[in-house]
Amino acid sequence: MSRGGARKDTDEPERRCLATGETGPKGGLIRFVVGPGDIAVPDLAEKLPGRGMWVSADRAALDLAVKKKLFSRAAKRQVRPPEDLVRLVEDGLADRLVKLIALARKAGGAVAGYEKVKAWLETGEAVLLLQASDGSERGKTKLRPPGGPETLITVLSGTELGLAFGRENVVHGALAAGGLAHRVVEEASRLAGLRPRDEGNSALGKD
């Protein structure tokens, strides 16, 4: 895994983090562009026009980029980061992850609830186990990820998982194989780098 928690893929284009100087697959970094008013705008979907500035999906790296005014250095002009940059990026990544899981659910590729998730795990239909970061540890240990720690995602809260499944609160969820599962893994990896460990962040095998 790369610094931000994303899986390394030899076929994936690499980018250099302006904070750490390290080069790695762009799936583990956050792209920024200079927006209106010379503000550094996070481009989470990587679709905004302009020259990209890349920072590892890591709280410390983003803090350093702000502290050392590295966006200005990279752009070779005065560029201001938005207020509370780390929280802005974290919220954006969480929103993207929730929406991806919701899309999988609507397509029949995701289920929630202990019994349904257990059934999917037993039949081998589940390729990813989702568990709320703030859920009961005792309850969560009753289910095992289908492919070991790398197939367990615990970076979202019960409320956030609830949004994905159209419920008030969800502790257990599962995803079936498919393109959305890969994207969920990538977004969860990036979000894991932004969330403090004391929030229960153990996404994709992180303890």
VOBAVEX-418469 format. One record per residue (C-alpha): residue in one letter; residue number from 1; x negated, z, y. Coordinates in pm, 1 decimal. Example, Ala and Ser with C-alpha at 12.3 -4.5 7.8 and 13.67 -1.06 7.14 Angstrom:
# residues 2
REC, a, 1, -1230.0, 780.0, -450.0;
REC, s, 2, -1367.0, 714.0, -106.0;
//
This chain:
# residues 207
REC, m, 1, 0.0, 0.0, 0.0;
REC, s, 2, -105.1, -60.7, 357.7;
REC, r, 3, -126.6, 196.1, 635.7;
REC, g, 4, 244.6, 169.0, 719.0;
REC, g, 5, 352.1, 205.6, 358.8;
REC, a, 6, 431.8, -161.6, 298.4;
REC, r, 7, 328.2, -327.7, -23.0;
REC, k, 8, 20.8, -548.9, 1.0;
REC, d, 9, 94.9, -911.4, -75.9;
REC, t, 10, -191.1, -1158.3, -93.3;
REC, d, 11, 43.9, -1438.5, 13.7;
REC, e, 12, 166.9, -1255.2, 322.3;
REC, p, 13, 9.2, -1341.0, 659.8;
REC, e, 14, -217.2, -1069.7, 795.0;
REC, r, 15, -231.6, -925.3, 1145.2;
REC, r, 16, -470.0, -690.3, 1323.9;
REC, c, 17, -343.1, -355.9, 1453.3;
REC, l, 18, -443.1, -318.4, 1817.7;
REC, a, 19, -457.5, 61.8, 1777.6;
REC, t, 20, -661.1, 105.0, 1458.4;
REC, g, 21, -843.2, -227.6, 1449.2;
REC, e, 22, -744.4, -263.4, 1083.5;
REC, t, 23, -614.2, -592.0, 944.8;
REC, g, 24, -334.9, -601.6, 689.6;
REC, p, 25, -14.4, -776.6, 578.5;
REC, k, 26, 222.2, -806.5, 872.8;
REC, g, 27, 497.2, -639.5, 670.2;
REC, g, 28, 325.6, -309.2, 741.9;
REC, l, 29, 305.9, -360.2, 1118.2;
REC, i, 30, 540.3, -376.4, 1416.7;
REC, r, 31, 535.3, -680.5, 1644.3;
REC, f, 32, 563.8, -637.7, 2021.2;
REC, v, 33, 599.9, -894.3, 2296.2;
REC, v, 34, 590.3, -865.7, 2673.1;
REC, g, 35, 948.4, -867.5, 2796.8;
REC, p, 36, 1116.2, -873.5, 3139.4;
REC, g, 37, 957.8, -633.4, 3385.4;
REC, d, 38, 629.3, -644.3, 3191.5;
REC, i, 39, 760.7, -398.4, 2931.7;
REC, a, 40, 631.5, -399.0, 2575.5;
REC, v, 41, 936.2, -482.5, 2365.7;
REC, p, 42, 942.7, -407.6, 1990.3;
REC, d, 43, 1034.0, -725.2, 1803.0;
REC, l, 44, 1143.7, -580.9, 1468.9;
REC, a, 45, 1289.0, -911.2, 1349.1;
REC, e, 46, 976.7, -1099.5, 1462.2;
REC, k, 47, 1179.5, -1369.4, 1636.0;
REC, l, 48, 1123.8, -1310.7, 2007.3;
REC, p, 49, 920.4, -1571.4, 2197.4;
REC, g, 50, 579.0, -1488.0, 2331.6;
REC, r, 51, 239.2, -1384.3, 2204.8;
REC, g, 52, 271.6, -1106.2, 1949.7;
REC, m, 53, 91.6, -773.7, 1975.4;
REC, w, 54, 81.5, -585.7, 1645.7;
REC, v, 55, 66.4, -212.4, 1576.6;
REC, s, 56, 71.9, -42.5, 1236.5;
REC, a, 57, 408.8, 103.0, 1138.3;
REC, d, 58, 263.5, 448.2, 1184.4;
REC, r, 59, 356.6, 719.7, 1433.0;
REC, a, 60, -5.8, 804.5, 1517.0;
REC, a, 61, -96.3, 439.0, 1575.0;
REC, l, 62, 196.5, 386.7, 1811.7;
REC, d, 63, 115.9, 706.9, 2000.2;
REC, l, 64, -244.1, 589.3, 2037.8;
REC, a, 65, -134.0, 247.4, 2163.2;
REC, v, 66, 66.5, 418.4, 2437.0;
REC, k, 67, -195.6, 680.0, 2523.8;
REC, k, 68, -482.9, 432.1, 2548.9;
REC, k, 69, -272.3, 164.7, 2725.8;
REC, l, 70, -359.2, -81.2, 2451.7;
REC, f, 71, -62.4, -309.6, 2521.5;
REC, s, 72, -210.9, -386.6, 2862.8;
REC, r, 73, -550.1, -451.5, 2708.1;
REC, a, 74, -403.9, -686.4, 2447.5;
REC, a, 75, -192.1, -874.4, 2702.3;
REC, k, 76, -474.0, -875.9, 2961.5;
REC, r, 77, -229.8, -758.9, 3226.7;
REC, q, 78, -39.0, -444.8, 3316.4;
REC, v, 79, 223.9, -381.5, 3049.5;
REC, r, 80, 438.2, -69.1, 3030.2;
REC, p, 81, 568.4, 70.5, 2701.6;
REC, p, 82, 936.3, 171.1, 2704.8;
REC, e, 83, 1031.1, 535.9, 2733.9;
REC, d, 84, 1005.0, 721.5, 2401.0;
REC, l, 85, 856.7, 420.0, 2224.0;
REC, v, 86, 820.3, 582.7, 1881.9;
REC, r, 87, 1180.8, 700.7, 1872.2;
REC, l, 88, 1299.6, 356.4, 1985.5;
REC, v, 89, 1113.1, 185.0, 1702.9;
REC, e, 90, 1221.4, 447.5, 1448.8;
REC, d, 91, 1587.7, 413.4, 1541.4;
REC, g, 92, 1561.9, 34.9, 1526.8;
REC, l, 93, 1404.7, 37.3, 1182.1;
REC, a, 94, 1662.1, 285.6, 1051.0;
REC, d, 95, 1941.8, 65.0, 1182.2;
REC, r, 96, 1793.2, -242.1, 1013.5;
REC, l, 97, 1760.1, -55.6, 682.4;
REC, v, 98, 2116.4, 76.8, 695.8;
REC, k, 99, 2250.7, -274.3, 765.8;
REC, l, 100, 2052.8, -425.5, 478.0;
REC, i, 101, 2192.2, -170.8, 232.1;
REC, a, 102, 2540.4, -235.9, 370.7;
REC, l, 103, 2494.4, -609.0, 309.8;
REC, a, 104, 2386.9, -538.6, -46.7;
REC, r, 105, 2693.1, -318.1, -98.0;
REC, k, 106, 2930.2, -586.2, 33.8;
REC, a, 107, 2771.1, -837.9, -203.0;
REC, g, 108, 2821.4, -604.1, -498.7;
REC, g, 109, 2451.4, -526.1, -523.3;
REC, a, 110, 2462.1, -157.2, -432.0;
REC, v, 111, 2661.4, 148.6, -537.5;
REC, a, 112, 2683.1, 511.0, -421.5;
REC, g, 113, 2783.1, 835.9, -588.6;
REC, y, 114, 2613.5, 1030.2, -865.6;
REC, e, 115, 2814.7, 894.2, -1159.5;
REC, k, 116, 2797.5, 527.7, -1052.6;
REC, v, 117, 2427.0, 550.3, -979.0;
REC, k, 118, 2361.6, 724.5, -1310.2;
REC, a, 119, 2549.5, 449.3, -1493.9;
REC, w, 120, 2346.5, 176.5, -1321.0;
REC, l, 121, 2022.2, 354.9, -1407.4;
REC, e, 122, 2122.9, 391.1, -1771.0;
REC, t, 123, 2218.9, 23.5, -1806.1;
REC, g, 124, 1909.5, -98.2, -1624.2;
REC, e, 125, 2107.3, -264.2, -1346.4;
REC, a, 126, 1944.3, -52.5, -1075.5;
REC, v, 127, 1599.8, -153.1, -950.5;
REC, l, 128, 1591.6, 93.6, -660.1;
REC, l, 129, 1712.6, 453.3, -635.5;
REC, l, 130, 1817.7, 570.7, -289.3;
REC, q, 131, 1841.4, 944.5, -218.8;
REC, a, 132, 1915.4, 1126.7, 104.9;
REC, s, 133, 1615.5, 1299.2, 261.9;
REC, d, 134, 1832.4, 1602.0, 338.1;
REC, g, 135, 2009.2, 1615.0, 2.9;
REC, s, 136, 1975.6, 1899.5, -245.5;
REC, e, 137, 1639.7, 1878.2, -421.0;
REC, r, 138, 1791.9, 2022.2, -736.8;
REC, g, 139, 2061.6, 1757.1, -738.6;
REC, k, 140, 1818.9, 1473.9, -669.0;
REC, t, 141, 1589.6, 1563.3, -958.6;
REC, k, 142, 1873.3, 1492.0, -1203.1;
REC, l, 143, 1821.7, 1119.0, -1146.5;
REC, r, 144, 1495.7, 937.5, -1207.8;
REC, p, 145, 1392.3, 618.5, -1027.3;
REC, p, 146, 1409.1, 315.2, -1257.8;
REC, g, 147, 1045.3, 213.0, -1216.4;
REC, g, 148, 868.5, 531.3, -1113.6;
REC, p, 149, 794.9, 661.4, -760.7;
REC, e, 150, 755.8, 307.7, -621.6;
REC, t, 151, 1127.4, 245.9, -679.0;
REC, l, 152, 1247.6, 563.4, -506.1;
REC, i, 153, 1349.9, 555.3, -138.4;
REC, t, 154, 1424.8, 885.0, 37.6;
REC, v, 155, 1364.4, 791.7, 398.9;
REC, l, 156, 1728.1, 793.8, 516.3;
REC, s, 157, 1947.1, 1097.8, 576.1;
REC, g, 158, 2279.6, 1149.6, 401.6;
REC, t, 159, 2459.8, 1047.0, 720.6;
REC, e, 160, 2259.0, 724.8, 748.0;
REC, l, 161, 2320.6, 638.0, 382.2;
REC, g, 162, 2685.5, 716.4, 446.2;
REC, l, 163, 2693.1, 453.8, 721.1;
REC, a, 164, 2553.4, 197.2, 477.9;
REC, f, 165, 2821.7, 273.7, 218.8;
REC, g, 166, 3113.7, 331.1, 454.9;
REC, r, 167, 3130.9, 703.1, 386.2;
REC, e, 168, 3067.6, 1020.8, 581.0;
REC, n, 169, 2773.2, 1129.6, 366.8;
REC, v, 170, 2589.1, 985.6, 65.0;
REC, v, 171, 2316.6, 1154.6, -138.4;
REC, h, 172, 2269.2, 904.8, -422.9;
REC, g, 173, 2266.8, 525.0, -406.6;
REC, a, 174, 2123.4, 238.1, -609.6;
REC, l, 175, 2040.4, -127.9, -553.1;
REC, a, 176, 2039.2, -410.3, -804.4;
REC, a, 177, 1776.0, -682.5, -820.3;
REC, g, 178, 1784.0, -957.1, -558.4;
REC, g, 179, 1637.7, -1070.8, -228.7;
REC, l, 180, 1792.9, -784.0, -37.0;
REC, a, 181, 1618.5, -528.9, -258.8;
REC, h, 182, 1280.0, -667.9, -154.8;
REC, r, 183, 1376.1, -649.9, 211.0;
REC, v, 184, 1503.6, -294.5, 169.5;
REC, v, 185, 1168.1, -193.8, 22.2;
REC, e, 186, 980.9, -351.1, 313.8;
REC, e, 187, 1196.9, -192.4, 584.5;
REC, a, 188, 1191.4, 146.3, 411.2;
REC, s, 189, 812.9, 125.0, 396.6;
REC, r, 190, 788.3, 62.3, 769.7;
REC, l, 191, 1034.0, 338.9, 851.9;
REC, a, 192, 842.7, 583.1, 629.1;
REC, g, 193, 542.3, 552.2, 857.7;
REC, l, 194, 748.2, 658.4, 1158.9;
REC, r, 195, 933.2, 956.0, 1013.7;
REC, p, 196, 765.3, 1299.5, 1013.0;
REC, r, 197, 695.8, 1439.5, 666.9;
REC, d, 198, 906.9, 1747.2, 738.5;
REC, e, 199, 1217.8, 1526.9, 753.1;
REC, g, 200, 1193.4, 1475.4, 379.2;
REC, n, 201, 1009.5, 1148.6, 403.9;
REC, s, 202, 885.5, 1056.8, 59.1;
REC, a, 203, 982.8, 691.9, 58.0;
REC, l, 204, 826.3, 465.9, -200.7;
REC, g, 205, 618.9, 722.4, -378.6;
REC, k, 206, 496.2, 915.0, -74.1;
REC, d, 207, 497.7, 1290.6, -124.1;
//
